[in-house]
Amino acid sequence: MHHVDHLVTTRLLPHEYAEEHQLHPAPNTQTDDLRACLDGLPSVLRPHFSQEEESYFSLAP
């Protein structure tokens, strides 16, 4: 397990960080748009799942 932790922290995470910040930096507006979409997701999913539960429980014996 120590070997896996070492591999992740010394090789994979630095590579991922470099890829995100140097090769493909996201503009702030893109990041803000994504954050706004994710922040609004619960307000969309909550009624959807409530409706699904109502439909499911109406079919249950």
N, C-alpha and C positions, 0 to 999 in steps of 0.2 A: 504494500500500500504506500509505503514511503517513496518507492520508485515512481509510482503514478503521480503522487503529489509533486514530486520534484520535476517530473516531466511537464506537468501542467503549468507550474509556476515559473519554470525557467525557459521553456521552449514555446509552449502553446499560447499562453497569455501575452507574452511580449509580441509574438507574431500577430495575434489577433488585434492587439492595441495598435500596432503599426499599420495594419491593413485598414482599420477603421479611421485612424486619424491622419495618415499620410497618403495612402493610396486612394481612398474613397471618403474624403471628408464630406459630411452632410452639411449643407447650408443651414443656418439657424432657422430660416423660415420652414424648411422641410422638417426639421426636428420639432418645431413648434406645432406644425400641422399634425404630425403624427401624435404628439402628446395630447393635443386637443381631441383627436379621434379616440384615442385610448381612454381619455377622461370621460368621454361621453358614452362609452361602451356599456357601462352598467345601466344607464338609463334606457338603453335599447333592449338589453338582454333581460332585465328584470320583468317587464311586462310579457315578453316572449315566453319566458320560462313559467310564469304564472299561468298563462293561457295554456301552455302545454300540460301543466299539472292538472288543471281543471278538465281538460279533454281526457287525459289519462284516467283520472279518478272517476269520471262519469262513466267510463267503460268498465271499470273494475266492478266485480260482483259484490 
